[in-house]
Amino acid sequence: MALSFEIARRSASSAARRGVVRTLHGDFQTPAFMPVGTRGTVKGVLPRDLAAVGAEICLGNTYHLMLRPGSAVVARLGGLHAFMNWARPILTDSGGYQAFSMADLNTVTDDGVRFRSIIDGSEVHLTPERAIQVQNELGADIIMAFDDCPPAGEPGSADHVAAEPDREPTADPRAQRAMKRDRVSDPAEHRMRVRLANERTVRWLERCRRAHARPAEQSLFGIVQGGTDPEQRSWSAERITAIDLPGYAIGGVAVGETTEQILAVVRHTAPLLPDGKPRYLMGVGYERDLLGAVRAGVDMFDCVLPTRNGRNANAFTPTGQIRLRNASFAEDPRPIQPGCDCPACTPGPDGRVFSRGYLRHLFQSGEMLGPMLVTLHNLRHFQRFMADVRATIDTDDWSGLIGRWPVAGTGLA
């Protein structure tokens, strides 16, 4: 089988479950956090170091790899696993989100989306069939269906979701600008657009399934849409799960929603997905959101936050982020987080560590070692957190987990 999923343990006090997903390129433990390697690499991280910090599966991006170097080139070089020298499982998204959100000009129809390449400006026509063809050529273990991503509602409308003050956006900055540009101001018009997206996503999933040429090697996941509307989420989940697939995802909840809105959508939607198949929440990465979704029964997560923030001198810790560019760290001799076992925090043979002061110097000087070390720390932070979450599913000591990871506290709400 291309994929199997075994649930090993269930929480007695929530819907959380611990399990293992098995693929042709190995297994990964769930709940799992998957680092994002957009263009066939997690920026600044060697594959061996990615594995060393605990990652068992990573992501590639269909949109970017389709544009450069091209999926046919990747296929001729042995597929994405060989191309990026990563022998473990890989998931690729469909490219739909980027086609909708990153293109300065795009046209969406029932057939697909036309947009201008961010590489050379040429016109690209991405359809469900083309998205699957590209992913078949890339050769990832898990591939995602091409879905319609509706824009957010206008600020101040009932359909708009506003970010919490202390939340950084999770989307790519270019995508953020496009989402602001494409907002629908009329609430009734926005609800109509969400319904159209739901209907189109179901039709496109059927086309994806028919186009999928490697089902014995690659597992196709469908995506539930519906915005923050419970009725639309239920409608989408019923029809998407009526199409028998190895797994299902919850999409459209990483574009600025508050923790409360994310949890409301996930708690409503997760129980509507088949119990015996992996459930994947796309693009969500804050610790409190991860914990809340795990307790709702979600198994898989991905987000750019650990790597993007690491490249920008923001380090995650159990009590919150440290912004290493701050002048207060200029002479700080401590590591990012004492006791962390990442390459940035672990003492060397002589007992020395990379100090906060040194890391700040690297960023102030534009030295690449700074982003590399903080990225590794952040990746290890999330893998340590998910390992503790998995252990807590066995013990049900959620208050103990929060004692060790205060930053995730609202995930128990």
PESULLIN-V196596 format. One record per pair of residues at least 24 apart in sequence whose C-alpha atoms are under 10 Angstrom apart, sorted by sequence separation. I is the first residue (numbers start at 0). J is the second residue. If there is no record, write none. Layout:
BEGIN
i: {I,I}
j: {J,J}
END
This chain:
BEGIN
i: {2,4,5,31,32,33,34,35,36,37,38,39,59,158,159,200,219,220,221,222,223,224,225,226,227,248,269,272,330,331,332,333,334,4,31,32,33,34,35,37,38,39,98,154,158,159,197,219,220,221,222,223,224,225,226,227,247,262,266,270,272,329,330,331,332,28,37,38,98,152,153,158,197,198,218,219,220,221,222,223,224,225,226,246,247,262,265,266,269,270,328,329,330,331,343,27,28,37,38,64,98,150,151,152,153,156,157,158,159,197,198,218,219,220,221,222,223,224,225,246,253,258,261,262,265,266,268,269,270,328,329,330,331,27,28,38,57,150,151,153,154,156,157,158,196,197,217,218,219,220,221,222,223,224,245,252,253,254,262,263,264,265,266,267,268,269,327,328,329,331,343,344,26,27,38,56,61,62,65,149,150,151,152,153,154,155,156,157,158,196,197,221,222,227,244,246,247,248,249,250,251,252,253,254,258,259,262,263,265,266,268,269,286,327,328,329,330,342,343,344,25,26,38,56,57,58,59,60,61,62,64,95,150,151,152,153,154,156,157,158,159,194,195,196,243,245,246,247,248,249,250,251,252,253,258,261,262,265,266,285,326,328,329,330,342,343,25,55,56,57,58,59,60,61,62,63,94,95,150,151,152,153,155,156,158,193,194,214,240,241,245,246,247,248,249,250,251,252,253,257,261,265,266,286,324,325,328,329,341,342,343,344,24,55,56,57,58,59,60,61,62,93,94,95,149,150,151,152,153,157,158,193,194,232,236,240,241,244,245,246,247,248,249,250,251,259,262,263,265,323,324,327,328,341,343,344,54,55,56,57,58,59,60,61,62,93,94,149,150,151,152,153,156,157,192,193,227,232,235,236,239,240,245,246,247,248,249,250,258,262,286,322,323,326,342,343,39,54,55,56,57,58,59,60,61,62,63,93,111,149,152,193,197,201,205,208,227,229,233,236,237,321,323,324,325,341,342,343,50,59,62,63,95,111,112,152,190,193,197,200,201,204,208,228,229,232,233,236,237,323,324,341,49,50,61,62,93,94,111,152,153,190,198,202,208,227,228,229,232,235,236,323,324,340,341,343,46,47,50,60,93,94,152,194,197,198,201,202,205,227,230,236,322,323,324,339,341,342,45,46,47,92,93,109,151,152,190,193,194,197,200,201,204,226,227,229,233,324,335,341,45,46,62,92,94,108,150,196,197,200,201,225,228,229,232,233,323,324,340,341,39,45,46,93,94,107,149,152,194,198,201,227,323,336,339,340,39,46,93,149,151,190,194,197,201,335,339,40,41,91,92,150,151,197,341,39,40,91,149,150,225,340,39,40,90,91,148,149,224,336,339,38,39,40,148,149,223,39,91,147,149,150,223,312,323,36,91,92,149,312,89,90,91,95,99,100,147,148,149,249,89,90,91,92,93,94,95,96,98,99,100,147,148,223,248,253,312,66,89,90,91,92,93,94,95,96,98,99,100,146,147,248,312,323,66,67,88,89,90,91,92,93,94,95,96,97,99,146,147,148,248,311,312,39,66,87,88,89,90,91,92,93,94,95,96,146,147,148,248,310,36,63,66,87,88,89,90,91,92,93,95,96,146,147,35,36,37,62,63,145,146,147,35,36,37,63,79,82,145,146,24,33,35,78,144,145,146,147,222,33,66,78,79,80,81,144,145,146,220,222,223,310,312,313,320,78,79,80,145,146,220,221,222,310,311,312,314,315,74,77,78,79,80,144,145,220,222,310,311,312,314,315,27,73,74,77,78,79,80,144,309,310,312,313,314,316,24,25,26,27,71,74,75,76,77,78,79,143,144,145,146,309,310,312,313,314,315,316,24,25,26,70,71,74,75,144,145,308,309,310,311,312,314,315,24,25,62,70,73,74,144,307,309,310,311,314,315,317,23,24,25,65,69,70,71,72,73,74,143,144,306,309,310,313,314,315,316,317,22,23,24,65,70,71,72,73,306,308,309,315,316,22,70,71,160,307,308,309,314,315,21,22,69,70,144,159,160,306,307,309,317,20,62,65,69,70,158,159,305,306,309,316,61,64,65,142,158,305,306,308,309,61,64,100,101,103,158,304,305,306,307,62,65,100,101,102,103,305,306,61,62,65,101,102,305,306,61,64,100,101,103,104,127,141,304,305,60,97,100,101,103,140,152,304,305,59,99,100,101,102,127,128,131,132,135,138,141,142,143,144,145,146,147,149,151,305,61,97,98,100,101,127,128,131,135,136,140,141,142,143,144,145,146,148,149,150,151,178,305,60,97,100,101,103,126,127,130,131,134,135,136,139,140,141,142,143,144,145,146,147,148,149,59,96,99,100,127,128,129,131,132,134,135,138,139,140,141,142,143,144,146,148,99,100,127,128,131,132,134,135,138,139,140,141,142,143,175,59,100,126,127,128,130,131,132,174,175,58,61,100,126,127,128,129,130,131,132,135,57,61,99,127,128,131,135,58,59,127,128,134,170,171,56,58,127,169,170,317,318,134,168,169,170,317,318,319,109,168,169,317,318,319,320,109,168,317,318,319,111,131,167,168,316,317,318,319,109,110,166,316,317,318,109,166,316,317,318,108,109,166,315,110,111,160,162,163,166,289,293,109,110,161,162,163,164,109,160,161,162,163,290,294,160,161,162,163,286,289,290,293,159,160,161,162,163,285,289,293,159,160,284,162,286,290,294,161,286,289,293,151,160,150,160,148,149,143,144,147,148,151,294,141,143,144,146,147,150,151,141,143,290,290,290,170,169,170,169,287,24,25,169,24,169,291,294,23,287,290,291,293,294,22,167,286,287,289,290,291,292,21,22,166,286,287,288,290,291,292,286,287,288,290,291,285,286,287,288,289,290,291,285,286,287,288,290,286,287,288,286,287,285,287,90,90,92,90,170,171,169,170,169,170,169,168,171,167,2,169,1,2,169,1,167,262,259,262,258,259,258,259,96,258,96,92,23,24,23,22,23,22,22,1,2,1,2,0,1,2,0,1,2,3,0,1,2,0,1,2,0,1,4,3,4,2,3,58,1,2,57,58,56,30,35,29,30,31,30,33,32,33,14,32,14,14,20,20,32,19,31,18,30,30,30,31,41,44,30,43,29,42,41,42,30,31,32,33,34,35,37,41,30,31,32,33,34,35,36,43,6,29,30,31,32,33,34,35,42,6,29,30,31,32,33,34,35,5,6,28,29,30,31,32,33,34,35,36,4,5,6,28,29,34,35,3,4,5,34,35,3,4,2,3,2,15,15,17,15,16,14,15,16,20,14,15,16,17,19,20,13,14,15,16,17,18,13,14,15,16,17,12,13,14,15,16,13,14,15,10,10,9,52,53,52,51,52,51,48,52,43,51,52,54,43,52,53,54,44,45,49,52,53,43,44,48,52,53,54,55,42,43,44,51,52,53,54,42,43,49,50,52,53,44,45,49,52,53,43,44,52,42,43,53,41,53,44,34,33,32,34,33,34,32,33,31,32,31,32,32,31,32,30,31,29,30,28,29,31,28,30,31,29,30,29,28,30,17,18,16,17,15,16,17,15,17,17,15,16,17,15,16,14,15,10,13,12,15,8,10,11,8,10,11,13,9,10,11,12,8,9,10,11,12,8,9,10,12,7,9,10}
j: {26,28,29,55,56,57,58,59,60,61,62,63,83,182,183,224,243,244,245,246,247,248,249,250,251,272,293,296,354,355,356,357,358,29,56,57,58,59,60,62,63,64,123,179,183,184,222,244,245,246,247,248,249,250,251,252,272,287,291,295,297,354,355,356,357,54,63,64,124,178,179,184,223,224,244,245,246,247,248,249,250,251,252,272,273,288,291,292,295,296,354,355,356,357,369,54,55,64,65,91,125,177,178,179,180,183,184,185,186,224,225,245,246,247,248,249,250,251,252,273,280,285,288,289,292,293,295,296,297,355,356,357,358,55,56,66,85,178,179,181,182,184,185,186,224,225,245,246,247,248,249,250,251,252,273,280,281,282,290,291,292,293,294,295,296,297,355,356,357,359,371,372,55,56,67,85,90,91,94,178,179,180,181,182,183,184,185,186,187,225,226,250,251,256,273,275,276,277,278,279,280,281,282,283,287,288,291,292,294,295,297,298,315,356,357,358,359,371,372,373,55,56,68,86,87,88,89,90,91,92,94,125,180,181,182,183,184,186,187,188,189,224,225,226,273,275,276,277,278,279,280,281,282,283,288,291,292,295,296,315,356,358,359,360,372,373,56,86,87,88,89,90,91,92,93,94,125,126,181,182,183,184,186,187,189,224,225,245,271,272,276,277,278,279,280,281,282,283,284,288,292,296,297,317,355,356,359,360,372,373,374,375,56,87,88,89,90,91,92,93,94,125,126,127,181,182,183,184,185,189,190,225,226,264,268,272,273,276,277,278,279,280,281,282,283,291,294,295,297,355,356,359,360,373,375,376,87,88,89,90,91,92,93,94,95,126,127,182,183,184,185,186,189,190,225,226,260,265,268,269,272,273,278,279,280,281,282,283,291,295,319,355,356,359,375,376,73,88,89,90,91,92,93,94,95,96,97,127,145,183,186,227,231,235,239,242,261,263,267,270,271,355,357,358,359,375,376,377,85,94,97,98,130,146,147,187,225,228,232,235,236,239,243,263,264,267,268,271,272,358,359,376,85,86,97,98,129,130,147,188,189,226,234,238,244,263,264,265,268,271,272,359,360,376,377,379,83,84,87,97,130,131,189,231,234,235,238,239,242,264,267,273,359,360,361,376,378,379,83,84,85,130,131,147,189,190,228,231,232,235,238,239,242,264,265,267,271,362,373,379,84,85,101,131,133,147,189,235,236,239,240,264,267,268,271,272,362,363,379,380,79,85,86,133,134,147,189,192,234,238,241,267,363,376,379,380,80,87,134,190,192,231,235,238,242,376,380,82,83,133,134,192,193,239,383,82,83,134,192,193,268,383,83,84,134,135,192,193,268,380,383,83,84,85,193,194,268,85,137,193,195,196,269,358,369,83,138,139,196,359,137,138,139,143,147,148,195,196,197,297,138,139,140,141,142,143,144,145,147,148,149,196,197,272,297,302,361,116,139,140,141,142,143,144,145,146,148,149,150,196,197,298,362,373,117,118,139,140,141,142,143,144,145,146,147,148,150,197,198,199,299,362,363,91,118,139,140,141,142,143,144,145,146,147,148,198,199,200,300,362,89,116,119,140,141,142,143,144,145,146,148,149,199,200,89,90,91,116,117,199,200,201,90,91,92,118,134,137,200,201,80,89,91,134,200,201,202,203,278,90,123,135,136,137,138,201,202,203,277,279,280,367,369,370,377,136,137,138,203,204,278,279,280,368,369,370,372,373,133,136,137,138,139,203,204,279,281,369,370,371,373,374,87,133,134,137,138,139,140,204,369,370,372,373,374,376,85,86,87,88,132,135,136,137,138,139,140,204,205,206,207,370,371,373,374,375,376,377,86,87,88,132,133,136,137,206,207,370,371,372,373,374,376,377,87,88,125,133,136,137,207,370,372,373,374,377,378,380,87,88,89,129,133,134,135,136,137,138,207,208,370,373,374,377,378,379,380,381,87,88,89,130,135,136,137,138,371,373,374,380,381,88,136,137,226,373,374,375,380,381,88,89,136,137,211,226,227,373,374,376,384,88,130,133,137,138,226,227,373,374,377,384,130,133,134,211,227,374,375,377,378,131,134,170,171,173,228,374,375,376,377,133,136,171,172,173,174,376,377,133,134,137,173,174,377,378,134,137,173,174,176,177,200,214,377,378,134,171,174,175,177,214,226,378,379,134,174,175,176,177,202,203,206,207,210,213,216,217,218,219,220,221,222,224,226,380,137,173,174,176,177,203,204,207,211,212,216,217,218,219,220,221,222,224,225,226,227,254,381,137,174,177,178,180,203,204,207,208,211,212,213,216,217,218,219,220,221,222,223,224,225,226,137,174,177,178,205,206,207,209,210,212,213,216,217,218,219,220,221,222,224,226,178,179,206,207,210,211,213,214,217,218,219,220,221,222,254,139,180,206,207,208,210,211,212,254,255,139,142,181,207,208,209,210,211,212,213,216,139,143,181,209,210,213,217,141,142,210,211,217,253,254,140,142,211,253,254,401,402,219,253,254,255,402,403,404,195,254,255,403,404,405,406,196,255,404,405,406,199,219,255,256,404,405,406,407,198,199,255,405,406,407,199,256,406,407,408,199,200,257,406,202,203,252,254,255,258,381,385,202,203,254,255,256,257,203,254,255,256,257,384,388,255,256,257,258,381,384,385,388,255,256,257,258,259,381,385,389,256,257,381,260,384,388,392,260,385,388,392,251,260,251,261,250,251,246,247,250,251,254,397,245,247,248,250,251,254,255,246,248,397,400,401,282,282,283,283,401,139,140,284,140,285,407,410,140,404,407,408,410,411,140,285,404,405,407,408,409,410,140,141,285,405,406,407,409,410,411,406,407,408,410,411,406,407,408,409,410,411,412,407,408,409,410,412,409,410,411,410,411,410,412,217,218,220,219,302,303,302,303,303,304,304,304,307,304,140,307,140,141,308,141,308,410,409,412,409,410,410,412,250,412,251,281,215,216,216,216,217,217,218,213,214,214,215,214,215,216,215,216,217,218,216,217,218,217,218,219,218,219,245,245,246,245,246,301,245,246,301,302,301,277,282,277,278,279,279,282,283,284,266,284,269,270,276,277,289,277,289,277,289,290,292,293,303,306,293,306,293,306,306,307,296,297,298,299,300,301,303,307,297,298,299,300,301,302,303,310,274,297,298,299,300,301,302,303,310,275,298,299,300,301,302,303,304,275,276,298,299,300,301,302,303,304,305,306,275,276,277,299,300,305,306,275,276,277,306,307,276,277,276,277,277,290,291,293,292,293,292,293,294,298,293,294,295,296,298,299,293,294,295,296,297,298,294,295,296,297,298,294,295,296,297,298,296,297,298,294,296,296,340,341,341,341,342,342,342,375,367,375,376,378,368,377,378,379,370,371,375,378,379,370,371,375,379,380,381,382,370,371,372,379,380,381,382,371,372,378,379,381,382,374,375,379,382,383,374,375,383,374,375,385,374,386,378,378,378,378,381,381,382,381,382,381,382,382,384,385,385,386,385,386,385,386,385,386,388,386,388,389,388,389,389,389,392,388,389,388,389,388,389,390,389,391,392,391,392,393,392,393,392,393,389,392,392,395,389,391,392,390,392,393,395,392,393,394,395,392,393,394,395,396,393,394,395,397,393,395,396}
END
